[in-house]
Amino acid sequence: MGITKKGGYIEKLLKKADKALQEGVKKADEVLDNAVEIGVMTANQASKTSKEFRKQAKKESDSLRERGMNKLNVGISAAKNITSNTKDDLETLKKLGKLRTNGIITEKEFQAKKKKILDRI
C-alpha cells in the first residue's frame, strides 16, 4: 500500500509538472504571437513611411529638374539674344557708316550712335 501512495504522489507531481509546462508553452506562444503582431505592424508602418519618403524625394527631384531646365532655357535664350543683338548692332554700325559717308549724318552723330552701340556689346 505504501508503494501505491508513492506512485500516486509521483503521478500527481508529474501531472502538475506537465500542466505547468503546457501553461508555459501556452504563455510563450501568446508572447510570440504578440511579438509577431507587433513586428507586422512595425513592418507596415516602415513600408508606409518608406513610400512617403520616396514620393517626397520624387517631388523634390522633379522640382530640381524643372528649375534646372528653366535656368538652362533662360541661359540659352540670353545667349541667343546676345548673338542676334550683336549681329544687328554690327549691321546698324555699317548702315550708320554709309549714312556718314553720304553726308546724311555728321561725324559727331555717327560717333555718338557708335558709342551707344558698342557700349551694349
Backbone atoms as SQL, in Angstrom:
CREATE TABLE atoms (id INTEGER PRIMARY KEY, chain TEXT, resi INTEGER, resn TEXT, atom TEXT, x REAL, y REAL, z REAL);
INSERT INTO atoms VALUES
  (1, 'A', 1, 'MET', 'N', 0.800, -1.179, 0.000),
  (2, 'A', 1, 'MET', 'CA', 0.000, 0.000, 0.000),
  (3, 'A', 1, 'MET', 'C', 0.854, 1.260, 0.000),
  (4, 'A', 2, 'GLY', 'N', 1.968, 1.216, 0.642),
  (5, 'A', 2, 'GLY', 'CA', 2.853, 2.365, 0.673),
  (6, 'A', 2, 'GLY', 'C', 3.345, 2.728, -0.722),
  (7, 'A', 3, 'ILE', 'N', 3.551, 1.737, -1.549),
  (8, 'A', 3, 'ILE', 'CA', 4.027, 1.965, -2.910),
  (9, 'A', 3, 'ILE', 'C', 2.951, 2.671, -3.712),
  (10, 'A', 4, 'THR', 'N', 1.724, 2.345, -3.515),
  (11, 'A', 4, 'THR', 'CA', 0.631, 2.954, -4.249),
  (12, 'A', 4, 'THR', 'C', 0.562, 4.439, -3.916),
  (13, 'A', 5, 'LYS', 'N', 0.734, 4.786, -2.648),
  (14, 'A', 5, 'LYS', 'CA', 0.693, 6.179, -2.271),
  (15, 'A', 5, 'LYS', 'C', 1.832, 6.928, -2.910),
  (16, 'A', 6, 'LYS', 'N', 3.029, 6.333, -2.885),
  (17, 'A', 6, 'LYS', 'CA', 4.175, 6.987, -3.501),
  (18, 'A', 6, 'LYS', 'C', 3.943, 7.121, -4.995),
  (19, 'A', 7, 'GLY', 'N', 3.443, 6.084, -5.651),
  (20, 'A', 7, 'GLY', 'CA', 3.176, 6.131, -7.088),
  (21, 'A', 7, 'GLY', 'C', 2.152, 7.188, -7.395),
  (22, 'A', 8, 'GLY', 'N', 1.154, 7.339, -6.566),
  (23, 'A', 8, 'GLY', 'CA', 0.144, 8.359, -6.765),
  (24, 'A', 8, 'GLY', 'C', 0.729, 9.754, -6.588),
  (25, 'A', 9, 'TYR', 'N', 1.660, 9.882, -5.651),
  (26, 'A', 9, 'TYR', 'CA', 2.291, 11.166, -5.402),
  (27, 'A', 9, 'TYR', 'C', 3.153, 11.572, -6.587),
  (28, 'A', 10, 'ILE', 'N', 3.923, 10.669, -7.112),
  (29, 'A', 10, 'ILE', 'CA', 4.782, 10.949, -8.274),
  (30, 'A', 10, 'ILE', 'C', 3.919, 11.259, -9.488),
  (31, 'A', 11, 'GLU', 'N', 2.848, 10.495, -9.600),
  (32, 'A', 11, 'GLU', 'CA', 1.951, 10.714, -10.733),
  (33, 'A', 11, 'GLU', 'C', 1.339, 12.115, -10.656),
  (34, 'A', 12, 'LYS', 'N', 0.909, 12.536, -9.463),
  (35, 'A', 12, 'LYS', 'CA', 0.356, 13.874, -9.289),
  (36, 'A', 12, 'LYS', 'C', 1.421, 14.934, -9.588),
  (37, 'A', 13, 'LEU', 'N', 2.614, 14.670, -9.106),
  (38, 'A', 13, 'LEU', 'CA', 3.713, 15.598, -9.339),
  (39, 'A', 13, 'LEU', 'C', 4.009, 15.731, -10.835),
  (40, 'A', 14, 'LEU', 'N', 4.022, 14.597, -11.531),
  (41, 'A', 14, 'LEU', 'CA', 4.265, 14.613, -12.982),
  (42, 'A', 14, 'LEU', 'C', 3.134, 15.331, -13.723),
  (43, 'A', 15, 'LYS', 'N', 1.895, 15.145, -13.275),
  (44, 'A', 15, 'LYS', 'CA', 0.765, 15.833, -13.907),
  (45, 'A', 15, 'LYS', 'C', 0.887, 17.341, -13.701),
  (46, 'A', 16, 'LYS', 'N', 1.256, 17.745, -12.464),
  (47, 'A', 16, 'LYS', 'CA', 1.437, 19.166, -12.189),
  (48, 'A', 16, 'LYS', 'C', 2.561, 19.746, -13.047),
  (49, 'A', 17, 'ALA', 'N', 3.647, 18.978, -13.162),
  (50, 'A', 17, 'ALA', 'CA', 4.773, 19.445, -13.975),
  (51, 'A', 17, 'ALA', 'C', 4.349, 19.551, -15.437),
  (52, 'A', 18, 'ASP', 'N', 3.609, 18.582, -15.906),
  (53, 'A', 18, 'ASP', 'CA', 3.132, 18.597, -17.300),
  (54, 'A', 18, 'ASP', 'C', 2.206, 19.782, -17.530),
  (55, 'A', 19, 'LYS', 'N', 1.302, 20.028, -16.568),
  (56, 'A', 19, 'LYS', 'CA', 0.380, 21.147, -16.662),
  (57, 'A', 19, 'LYS', 'C', 1.157, 22.476, -16.677),
  (58, 'A', 20, 'ALA', 'N', 2.152, 22.577, -15.813),
  (59, 'A', 20, 'ALA', 'CA', 2.968, 23.788, -15.760),
  (60, 'A', 20, 'ALA', 'C', 3.704, 23.996, -17.084),
  (61, 'A', 21, 'LEU', 'N', 4.229, 22.932, -17.668),
  (62, 'A', 21, 'LEU', 'CA', 4.902, 23.031, -18.965),
  (63, 'A', 21, 'LEU', 'C', 3.927, 23.487, -20.052),
  (64, 'A', 22, 'GLN', 'N', 2.733, 22.918, -20.051),
  (65, 'A', 22, 'GLN', 'CA', 1.733, 23.300, -21.045),
  (66, 'A', 22, 'GLN', 'C', 1.356, 24.785, -20.896),
  (67, 'A', 23, 'GLU', 'N', 1.190, 25.242, -19.647),
  (68, 'A', 23, 'GLU', 'CA', 0.870, 26.648, -19.418),
  (69, 'A', 23, 'GLU', 'C', 2.032, 27.538, -19.853),
  (70, 'A', 24, 'GLY', 'N', 3.260, 27.090, -19.591),
  (71, 'A', 24, 'GLY', 'CA', 4.439, 27.860, -20.014),
  (72, 'A', 24, 'GLY', 'C', 4.518, 27.949, -21.532),
  (73, 'A', 25, 'VAL', 'N', 4.267, 26.827, -22.192),
  (74, 'A', 25, 'VAL', 'CA', 4.292, 26.818, -23.652),
  (75, 'A', 25, 'VAL', 'C', 3.179, 27.716, -24.191),
  (76, 'A', 26, 'LYS', 'N', 2.000, 27.645, -23.543),
  (77, 'A', 26, 'LYS', 'CA', 0.865, 28.470, -23.970),
  (78, 'A', 26, 'LYS', 'C', 1.212, 29.957, -23.821),
  (79, 'A', 27, 'LYS', 'N', 1.811, 30.328, -22.689),
  (80, 'A', 27, 'LYS', 'CA', 2.193, 31.722, -22.474),
  (81, 'A', 27, 'LYS', 'C', 3.290, 32.128, -23.454),
  (82, 'A', 28, 'ALA', 'N', 4.223, 31.238, -23.703),
  (83, 'A', 28, 'ALA', 'CA', 5.289, 31.537, -24.669),
  (84, 'A', 28, 'ALA', 'C', 4.692, 31.745, -26.054),
  (85, 'A', 29, 'ASP', 'N', 3.704, 30.927, -26.420),
  (86, 'A', 29, 'ASP', 'CA', 3.029, 31.088, -27.710),
  (87, 'A', 29, 'ASP', 'C', 2.304, 32.434, -27.787),
  (88, 'A', 30, 'GLU', 'N', 1.656, 32.832, -26.680),
  (89, 'A', 30, 'GLU', 'CA', 0.963, 34.123, -26.659),
  (90, 'A', 30, 'GLU', 'C', 1.951, 35.277, -26.832),
  (91, 'A', 31, 'VAL', 'N', 3.086, 35.187, -26.111),
  (92, 'A', 31, 'VAL', 'CA', 4.105, 36.227, -26.227),
  (93, 'A', 31, 'VAL', 'C', 4.645, 36.267, -27.651),
  (94, 'A', 32, 'LEU', 'N', 4.894, 35.111, -28.226),
  (95, 'A', 32, 'LEU', 'CA', 5.399, 35.040, -29.600),
  (96, 'A', 32, 'LEU', 'C', 4.381, 35.614, -30.582),
  (97, 'A', 33, 'ASP', 'N', 3.097, 35.279, -30.400),
  (98, 'A', 33, 'ASP', 'CA', 2.048, 35.833, -31.267),
  (99, 'A', 33, 'ASP', 'C', 2.002, 37.359, -31.164),
  (100, 'A', 34, 'ASN', 'N', 2.109, 37.872, -29.929),
  (101, 'A', 34, 'ASN', 'CA', 2.122, 39.327, -29.737),
  (102, 'A', 34, 'ASN', 'C', 3.339, 39.951, -30.420),
  (103, 'A', 35, 'ALA', 'N', 4.475, 39.306, -30.281),
  (104, 'A', 35, 'ALA', 'CA', 5.694, 39.834, -30.908),
  (105, 'A', 35, 'ALA', 'C', 5.557, 39.838, -32.425),
  (106, 'A', 36, 'VAL', 'N', 4.991, 38.799, -32.989),
  (107, 'A', 36, 'VAL', 'CA', 4.782, 38.738, -34.440),
  (108, 'A', 36, 'VAL', 'C', 3.826, 39.843, -34.874),
  (109, 'A', 37, 'GLU', 'N', 2.763, 40.040, -34.112),
  (110, 'A', 37, 'GLU', 'CA', 1.792, 41.088, -34.437),
  (111, 'A', 37, 'GLU', 'C', 2.455, 42.465, -34.405),
  (112, 'A', 38, 'ILE', 'N', 3.265, 42.710, -33.386),
  (113, 'A', 38, 'ILE', 'CA', 3.989, 43.990, -33.299),
  (114, 'A', 38, 'ILE', 'C', 4.958, 44.117, -34.468),
  (115, 'A', 39, 'GLY', 'N', 5.636, 43.034, -34.827),
  (116, 'A', 39, 'GLY', 'CA', 6.554, 43.054, -35.966),
  (117, 'A', 39, 'GLY', 'C', 5.844, 43.387, -37.263),
  (118, 'A', 40, 'VAL', 'N', 4.670, 42.815, -37.461),
  (119, 'A', 40, 'VAL', 'CA', 3.884, 43.088, -38.674),
  (120, 'A', 40, 'VAL', 'C', 3.464, 44.553, -38.705),
  (121, 'A', 41, 'MET', 'N', 3.005, 45.077, -37.557),
  (122, 'A', 41, 'MET', 'CA', 2.601, 46.487, -37.508),
  (123, 'A', 41, 'MET', 'C', 3.796, 47.387, -37.799),
  (124, 'A', 42, 'THR', 'N', 4.945, 47.049, -37.241),
  (125, 'A', 42, 'THR', 'CA', 6.154, 47.845, -37.461),
  (126, 'A', 42, 'THR', 'C', 6.564, 47.793, -38.931),
  (127, 'A', 43, 'ALA', 'N', 6.510, 46.624, -39.526),
  (128, 'A', 43, 'ALA', 'CA', 6.868, 46.485, -40.942),
  (129, 'A', 43, 'ALA', 'C', 5.914, 47.283, -41.823),
  (130, 'A', 44, 'ASN', 'N', 4.630, 47.245, -41.495),
  (131, 'A', 44, 'ASN', 'CA', 3.644, 48.015, -42.268),
  (132, 'A', 44, 'ASN', 'C', 3.908, 49.510, -42.155),
  (133, 'A', 45, 'GLN', 'N', 4.204, 49.963, -40.941),
  (134, 'A', 45, 'GLN', 'CA', 4.491, 51.384, -40.732),
  (135, 'A', 45, 'GLN', 'C', 5.760, 51.786, -41.476),
  (136, 'A', 46, 'ALA', 'N', 6.783, 50.928, -41.428),
  (137, 'A', 46, 'ALA', 'CA', 8.032, 51.222, -42.136),
  (138, 'A', 46, 'ALA', 'C', 7.788, 51.293, -43.637),
  (139, 'A', 47, 'SER', 'N', 6.960, 50.410, -44.146),
  (140, 'A', 47, 'SER', 'CA', 6.645, 50.410, -45.579),
  (141, 'A', 47, 'SER', 'C', 5.915, 51.693, -45.962),
  (142, 'A', 48, 'LYS', 'N', 4.959, 52.102, -45.125),
  (143, 'A', 48, 'LYS', 'CA', 4.196, 53.324, -45.392),
  (144, 'A', 48, 'LYS', 'C', 5.126, 54.545, -45.372),
  (145, 'A', 49, 'THR', 'N', 5.996, 54.605, -44.373),
  (146, 'A', 49, 'THR', 'CA', 6.935, 55.720, -44.263),
  (147, 'A', 49, 'THR', 'C', 7.884, 55.737, -45.451),
  (148, 'A', 50, 'SER', 'N', 8.344, 54.569, -45.855),
  (149, 'A', 50, 'SER', 'CA', 9.247, 54.468, -46.997),
  (150, 'A', 50, 'SER', 'C', 8.567, 54.980, -48.269),
  (151, 'A', 51, 'LYS', 'N', 7.324, 54.634, -48.468),
  (152, 'A', 51, 'LYS', 'CA', 6.577, 55.107, -49.637),
  (153, 'A', 51, 'LYS', 'C', 6.448, 56.634, -49.609),
  (154, 'A', 52, 'GLU', 'N', 6.178, 57.177, -48.414),
  (155, 'A', 52, 'GLU', 'CA', 6.047, 58.638, -48.287),
  (156, 'A', 52, 'GLU', 'C', 7.378, 59.322, -48.614),
  (157, 'A', 53, 'PHE', 'N', 8.486, 58.756, -48.119),
  (158, 'A', 53, 'PHE', 'CA', 9.801, 59.334, -48.406),
  (159, 'A', 53, 'PHE', 'C', 10.122, 59.265, -49.897),
  (160, 'A', 54, 'ARG', 'N', 9.813, 58.133, -50.524),
  (161, 'A', 54, 'ARG', 'CA', 10.068, 58.001, -51.968),
  (162, 'A', 54, 'ARG', 'C', 9.245, 59.021, -52.748),
  (163, 'A', 55, 'LYS', 'N', 7.996, 59.207, -52.336),
  (164, 'A', 55, 'LYS', 'CA', 7.112, 60.164, -53.016),
  (165, 'A', 55, 'LYS', 'C', 7.664, 61.583, -52.862),
  (166, 'A', 56, 'GLN', 'N', 8.098, 61.926, -51.662),
  (167, 'A', 56, 'GLN', 'CA', 8.655, 63.254, -51.405),
  (168, 'A', 56, 'GLN', 'C', 9.959, 63.444, -52.188),
  (169, 'A', 57, 'ALA', 'N', 10.799, 62.423, -52.227),
  (170, 'A', 57, 'ALA', 'CA', 12.065, 62.519, -52.962),
  (171, 'A', 57, 'ALA', 'C', 11.805, 62.702, -54.454),
  (172, 'A', 58, 'LYS', 'N', 10.801, 62.028, -54.994),
  (173, 'A', 58, 'LYS', 'CA', 10.471, 62.182, -56.414),
  (174, 'A', 58, 'LYS', 'C', 9.990, 63.597, -56.708),
  (175, 'A', 59, 'LYS', 'N', 9.148, 64.137, -55.806),
  (176, 'A', 59, 'LYS', 'CA', 8.677, 65.514, -55.979),
  (177, 'A', 59, 'LYS', 'C', 9.849, 66.481, -56.012),
  (178, 'A', 60, 'GLU', 'N', 10.760, 66.318, -55.065),
  (179, 'A', 60, 'GLU', 'CA', 11.909, 67.222, -54.989),
  (180, 'A', 60, 'GLU', 'C', 12.812, 67.058, -56.210),
  (181, 'A', 61, 'SER', 'N', 12.983, 65.825, -56.663),
  (182, 'A', 61, 'SER', 'CA', 13.798, 65.575, -57.853),
  (183, 'A', 61, 'SER', 'C', 13.174, 66.238, -59.081),
  (184, 'A', 62, 'ASP', 'N', 11.862, 66.078, -59.224),
  (185, 'A', 62, 'ASP', 'CA', 11.166, 66.695, -60.360),
  (186, 'A', 62, 'ASP', 'C', 11.270, 68.219, -60.302),
  (187, 'A', 63, 'SER', 'N', 11.128, 68.766, -59.095),
  (188, 'A', 63, 'SER', 'CA', 11.216, 70.215, -58.925),
  (189, 'A', 63, 'SER', 'C', 12.612, 70.718, -59.293),
  (190, 'A', 64, 'LEU', 'N', 13.644, 70.017, -58.829),
  (191, 'A', 64, 'LEU', 'CA', 15.019, 70.406, -59.155),
  (192, 'A', 64, 'LEU', 'C', 15.268, 70.319, -60.662),
  (193, 'A', 65, 'ARG', 'N', 14.768, 69.262, -61.266),
  (194, 'A', 65, 'ARG', 'CA', 14.941, 69.086, -62.713),
  (195, 'A', 65, 'ARG', 'C', 14.262, 70.229, -63.469),
  (196, 'A', 66, 'GLU', 'N', 13.047, 70.578, -63.043),
  (197, 'A', 66, 'GLU', 'CA', 12.307, 71.650, -63.714),
  (198, 'A', 66, 'GLU', 'C', 13.023, 72.996, -63.560),
  (199, 'A', 67, 'ARG', 'N', 13.481, 73.286, -62.326),
  (200, 'A', 67, 'ARG', 'CA', 14.197, 74.550, -62.115),
  (201, 'A', 67, 'ARG', 'C', 15.486, 74.588, -62.924),
  (202, 'A', 68, 'GLY', 'N', 16.175, 73.465, -63.001),
  (203, 'A', 68, 'GLY', 'CA', 17.407, 73.403, -63.793),
  (204, 'A', 68, 'GLY', 'C', 17.133, 73.646, -65.265),
  (205, 'A', 69, 'MET', 'N', 16.076, 73.037, -65.774),
  (206, 'A', 69, 'MET', 'CA', 15.720, 73.225, -67.182),
  (207, 'A', 69, 'MET', 'C', 15.324, 74.681, -67.443),
  (208, 'A', 70, 'ASN', 'N', 14.602, 75.278, -66.513),
  (209, 'A', 70, 'ASN', 'CA', 14.210, 76.685, -66.680),
  (210, 'A', 70, 'ASN', 'C', 15.442, 77.585, -66.736),
  (211, 'A', 71, 'LYS', 'N', 16.384, 77.361, -65.823),
  (212, 'A', 71, 'LYS', 'CA', 17.605, 78.177, -65.818),
  (213, 'A', 71, 'LYS', 'C', 18.406, 77.950, -67.089),
  (214, 'A', 72, 'LEU', 'N', 18.456, 76.713, -67.538),
  (215, 'A', 72, 'LEU', 'CA', 19.171, 76.401, -68.776),
  (216, 'A', 72, 'LEU', 'C', 18.520, 77.112, -69.956),
  (217, 'A', 73, 'ASN', 'N', 17.204, 77.077, -70.017),
  (218, 'A', 73, 'ASN', 'CA', 16.485, 77.751, -71.112),
  (219, 'A', 73, 'ASN', 'C', 16.696, 79.259, -71.073),
  (220, 'A', 74, 'VAL', 'N', 16.705, 79.835, -69.868),
  (221, 'A', 74, 'VAL', 'CA', 16.951, 81.273, -69.738),
  (222, 'A', 74, 'VAL', 'C', 18.352, 81.598, -70.256),
  (223, 'A', 75, 'GLY', 'N', 19.331, 80.778, -69.879),
  (224, 'A', 75, 'GLY', 'CA', 20.711, 80.995, -70.336),
  (225, 'A', 75, 'GLY', 'C', 20.836, 80.881, -71.844),
  (226, 'A', 76, 'ILE', 'N', 20.204, 79.872, -72.418),
  (227, 'A', 76, 'ILE', 'CA', 20.244, 79.689, -73.875),
  (228, 'A', 76, 'ILE', 'C', 19.587, 80.874, -74.572),
  (229, 'A', 77, 'SER', 'N', 18.448, 81.288, -74.045),
  (230, 'A', 77, 'SER', 'CA', 17.741, 82.433, -74.629),
  (231, 'A', 77, 'SER', 'C', 18.594, 83.697, -74.563),
  (232, 'A', 78, 'ALA', 'N', 19.243, 83.908, -73.416),
  (233, 'A', 78, 'ALA', 'CA', 20.100, 85.093, -73.261),
  (234, 'A', 78, 'ALA', 'C', 21.265, 85.041, -74.244),
  (235, 'A', 79, 'ALA', 'N', 21.852, 83.857, -74.413),
  (236, 'A', 79, 'ALA', 'CA', 22.968, 83.708, -75.347),
  (237, 'A', 79, 'ALA', 'C', 22.517, 83.986, -76.780),
  (238, 'A', 80, 'LYS', 'N', 21.337, 83.498, -77.131),
  (239, 'A', 80, 'LYS', 'CA', 20.809, 83.756, -78.473),
  (240, 'A', 80, 'LYS', 'C', 20.564, 85.247, -78.682),
  (241, 'A', 81, 'ASN', 'N', 20.002, 85.886, -77.662),
  (242, 'A', 81, 'ASN', 'CA', 19.727, 87.329, -77.770),
  (243, 'A', 81, 'ASN', 'C', 21.014, 88.122, -77.933),
  (244, 'A', 82, 'ILE', 'N', 22.025, 87.757, -77.168),
  (245, 'A', 82, 'ILE', 'CA', 23.306, 88.465, -77.264),
  (246, 'A', 82, 'ILE', 'C', 23.882, 88.303, -78.659),
  (247, 'A', 83, 'THR', 'N', 23.842, 87.082, -79.178),
  (248, 'A', 83, 'THR', 'CA', 24.389, 86.820, -80.510),
  (249, 'A', 83, 'THR', 'C', 23.621, 87.578, -81.580),
  (250, 'A', 84, 'SER', 'N', 22.283, 87.503, -81.535),
  (251, 'A', 84, 'SER', 'CA', 21.498, 88.180, -82.569),
  (252, 'A', 84, 'SER', 'C', 21.594, 89.692, -82.422),
  (253, 'A', 85, 'ASN', 'N', 21.616, 90.185, -81.180),
  (254, 'A', 85, 'ASN', 'CA', 21.744, 91.625, -80.964),
  (255, 'A', 85, 'ASN', 'C', 23.093, 92.128, -81.473),
  (256, 'A', 86, 'THR', 'N', 24.146, 91.359, -81.262),
  (257, 'A', 86, 'THR', 'CA', 25.474, 91.759, -81.723),
  (258, 'A', 86, 'THR', 'C', 25.484, 91.858, -83.243),
  (259, 'A', 87, 'LYS', 'N', 24.885, 90.885, -83.912),
  (260, 'A', 87, 'LYS', 'CA', 24.820, 90.916, -85.379),
  (261, 'A', 87, 'LYS', 'C', 24.025, 92.135, -85.849),
  (262, 'A', 88, 'ASP', 'N', 22.907, 92.375, -85.192),
  (263, 'A', 88, 'ASP', 'CA', 22.075, 93.530, -85.557),
  (264, 'A', 88, 'ASP', 'C', 22.833, 94.838, -85.323),
  (265, 'A', 89, 'ASP', 'N', 23.552, 94.897, -84.198),
  (266, 'A', 89, 'ASP', 'CA', 24.308, 96.107, -83.881),
  (267, 'A', 89, 'ASP', 'C', 25.411, 96.352, -84.917),
  (268, 'A', 90, 'LEU', 'N', 26.075, 95.300, -85.350),
  (269, 'A', 90, 'LEU', 'CA', 27.124, 95.452, -86.363),
  (270, 'A', 90, 'LEU', 'C', 26.533, 95.933, -87.690),
  (271, 'A', 91, 'GLU', 'N', 25.368, 95.414, -88.027),
  (272, 'A', 91, 'GLU', 'CA', 24.687, 95.867, -89.252),
  (273, 'A', 91, 'GLU', 'C', 24.310, 97.337, -89.133),
  (274, 'A', 92, 'THR', 'N', 23.849, 97.724, -87.956),
  (275, 'A', 92, 'THR', 'CA', 23.478, 99.131, -87.731),
  (276, 'A', 92, 'THR', 'C', 24.706, 100.028, -87.879),
  (277, 'A', 93, 'LEU', 'N', 25.848, 99.580, -87.336),
  (278, 'A', 93, 'LEU', 'CA', 27.082, 100.357, -87.470),
  (279, 'A', 93, 'LEU', 'C', 27.470, 100.546, -88.941),
  (280, 'A', 94, 'LYS', 'N', 27.323, 99.477, -89.717),
  (281, 'A', 94, 'LYS', 'CA', 27.635, 99.574, -91.148),
  (282, 'A', 94, 'LYS', 'C', 26.729, 100.601, -91.835),
  (283, 'A', 95, 'LYS', 'N', 25.445, 100.550, -91.507),
  (284, 'A', 95, 'LYS', 'CA', 24.489, 101.481, -92.105),
  (285, 'A', 95, 'LYS', 'C', 24.792, 102.919, -91.688),
  (286, 'A', 96, 'LEU', 'N', 25.127, 103.077, -90.387),
  (287, 'A', 96, 'LEU', 'CA', 25.483, 104.422, -89.921),
  (288, 'A', 96, 'LEU', 'C', 26.734, 104.935, -90.636),
  (289, 'A', 97, 'GLY', 'N', 27.695, 104.031, -90.866),
  (290, 'A', 97, 'GLY', 'CA', 28.902, 104.420, -91.602),
  (291, 'A', 97, 'GLY', 'C', 28.576, 104.909, -93.004),
  (292, 'A', 98, 'LYS', 'N', 27.644, 104.215, -93.672),
  (293, 'A', 98, 'LYS', 'CA', 27.245, 104.631, -95.020),
  (294, 'A', 98, 'LYS', 'C', 26.522, 105.977, -94.979),
  (295, 'A', 99, 'LEU', 'N', 25.668, 106.144, -93.929),
  (296, 'A', 99, 'LEU', 'CA', 24.968, 107.430, -93.790),
  (297, 'A', 99, 'LEU', 'C', 25.966, 108.568, -93.572),
  (298, 'A', 100, 'ARG', 'N', 27.008, 108.321, -92.798),
  (299, 'A', 100, 'ARG', 'CA', 28.034, 109.343, -92.557),
  (300, 'A', 100, 'ARG', 'C', 28.816, 109.630, -93.834),
  (301, 'A', 101, 'THR', 'N', 29.180, 108.554, -94.550),
  (302, 'A', 101, 'THR', 'CA', 29.923, 108.716, -95.799),
  (303, 'A', 101, 'THR', 'C', 29.121, 109.525, -96.816),
  (304, 'A', 102, 'ASN', 'N', 27.831, 109.311, -96.866),
  (305, 'A', 102, 'ASN', 'CA', 26.963, 110.026, -97.802),
  (306, 'A', 102, 'ASN', 'C', 26.552, 111.400, -97.295),
  (307, 'A', 103, 'GLY', 'N', 27.006, 111.761, -96.092),
  (308, 'A', 103, 'GLY', 'CA', 26.730, 113.085, -95.566),
  (309, 'A', 103, 'GLY', 'C', 25.349, 113.256, -94.963),
  (310, 'A', 104, 'ILE', 'N', 24.655, 112.164, -94.728),
  (311, 'A', 104, 'ILE', 'CA', 23.303, 112.254, -94.165),
  (312, 'A', 104, 'ILE', 'C', 23.374, 112.535, -92.664),
  (313, 'A', 105, 'ILE', 'N', 24.374, 111.975, -91.984),
  (314, 'A', 105, 'ILE', 'CA', 24.596, 112.307, -90.573),
  (315, 'A', 105, 'ILE', 'C', 26.014, 112.849, -90.424),
  (316, 'A', 106, 'THR', 'N', 26.240, 113.587, -89.361),
  (317, 'A', 106, 'THR', 'CA', 27.566, 114.175, -89.132),
  (318, 'A', 106, 'THR', 'C', 28.471, 113.174, -88.416),
  (319, 'A', 107, 'GLU', 'N', 29.769, 113.494, -88.403),
  (320, 'A', 107, 'GLU', 'CA', 30.747, 112.661, -87.704),
  (321, 'A', 107, 'GLU', 'C', 30.382, 112.575, -86.225),
  (322, 'A', 108, 'LYS', 'N', 29.946, 113.694, -85.650),
  (323, 'A', 108, 'LYS', 'CA', 29.590, 113.735, -84.235),
  (324, 'A', 108, 'LYS', 'C', 28.395, 112.819, -83.954),
  (325, 'A', 109, 'GLU', 'N', 27.368, 112.864, -84.820),
  (326, 'A', 109, 'GLU', 'CA', 26.197, 111.991, -84.654),
  (327, 'A', 109, 'GLU', 'C', 26.611, 110.523, -84.798),
  (328, 'A', 110, 'PHE', 'N', 27.464, 110.269, -85.782),
  (329, 'A', 110, 'PHE', 'CA', 27.948, 108.902, -86.002),
  (330, 'A', 110, 'PHE', 'C', 28.685, 108.382, -84.762),
  (331, 'A', 111, 'GLN', 'N', 29.586, 109.191, -84.199),
  (332, 'A', 111, 'GLN', 'CA', 30.380, 108.779, -83.044),
  (333, 'A', 111, 'GLN', 'C', 29.482, 108.532, -81.819),
  (334, 'A', 112, 'ALA', 'N', 28.460, 109.376, -81.652),
  (335, 'A', 112, 'ALA', 'CA', 27.536, 109.217, -80.520),
  (336, 'A', 112, 'ALA', 'C', 26.771, 107.897, -80.637),
  (337, 'A', 113, 'LYS', 'N', 26.228, 107.619, -81.824),
  (338, 'A', 113, 'LYS', 'CA', 25.496, 106.367, -82.048),
  (339, 'A', 113, 'LYS', 'C', 26.435, 105.172, -81.916),
  (340, 'A', 114, 'LYS', 'N', 27.610, 105.291, -82.465),
  (341, 'A', 114, 'LYS', 'CA', 28.607, 104.212, -82.409),
  (342, 'A', 114, 'LYS', 'C', 28.934, 103.879, -80.953),
  (343, 'A', 115, 'LYS', 'N', 29.121, 104.896, -80.123),
  (344, 'A', 115, 'LYS', 'CA', 29.436, 104.676, -78.712),
  (345, 'A', 115, 'LYS', 'C', 28.316, 103.941, -78.017),
  (346, 'A', 116, 'LYS', 'N', 27.043, 104.317, -78.241),
  (347, 'A', 116, 'LYS', 'CA', 25.907, 103.645, -77.635),
  (348, 'A', 116, 'LYS', 'C', 25.839, 102.169, -78.031),
  (349, 'A', 117, 'ILE', 'N', 26.066, 101.918, -79.307),
  (350, 'A', 117, 'ILE', 'CA', 26.004, 100.525, -79.799),
  (351, 'A', 117, 'ILE', 'C', 27.156, 99.708, -79.226),
  (352, 'A', 118, 'LEU', 'N', 28.345, 100.243, -79.210),
  (353, 'A', 118, 'LEU', 'CA', 29.498, 99.493, -78.683),
  (354, 'A', 118, 'LEU', 'C', 29.386, 99.273, -77.178),
  (355, 'A', 119, 'ASP', 'N', 28.760, 100.192, -76.479),
  (356, 'A', 119, 'ASP', 'CA', 28.540, 100.010, -75.041),
  (357, 'A', 119, 'ASP', 'C', 27.617, 98.826, -74.759),
  (358, 'A', 120, 'ARG', 'N', 26.683, 98.569, -75.644),
  (359, 'A', 120, 'ARG', 'CA', 25.761, 97.424, -75.471),
  (360, 'A', 120, 'ARG', 'C', 26.477, 96.110, -75.714),
  (361, 'A', 121, 'ILE', 'N', 27.422, 96.130, -76.617),
  (362, 'A', 121, 'ILE', 'CA', 28.132, 94.900, -76.981),
  (363, 'A', 121, 'ILE', 'C', 29.098, 94.604, -75.866);
